[in-house]
Amino acid sequence: MARDGSSTAQRGHPGRGPRPLARPRRLAGLVVLSAGLAGYAWVAAATVPFSRGALLGVIIPGAALGTIALARPPERIPPPGELDLTGMSYWVICLAAFFEWEASAWRDNSWPWHPSFTNLLDPLLAPHLIKSAAILVWLLAGWALVRR
């Protein structure tokens, strides 16, 4: 309670005090959208790798997100005043090590003693449920990029 006897929610402070319940229609839409994305990920995970179905499973959401990004371009985030060189150098070192690993594995034709990153991930993504979850995360990451 404030000194004048009114609560902070009454004085127009958003986020303080009791929140109204979410609208049922919006909640129902969110449930339907979540179920649709999960179903799409489940069907896309069932396709054979490098097949026409797998290609369409990637092109369809990519085209949809691209269309959304072109129709409603996201608001630009202003660049920072200065670059954090320490954090940037950590990312550059990690990316350089990853690309060196992939390039040398490609050059050596991915021998068992020097597998590529893809060869290491294939057994982990073999179960259908895990592959579906990975596709769902990929879809949500694409949506996050479009919304940003």
Secondary structure, DSSP 8 states (H G I E B T S, - for coil): --TTS--TTTTT-TTSS------HHHHHHHHHHHHHHHHHHHHHHTS-TTSHHHHHHHHHHHHHHHHHHHHS--------SS--HHHHHHHHHHHHHHHHHHHHHHHTT--TTS--HHHHHHHHT-SHHHHHHHHHHHHHHHHHHHH-
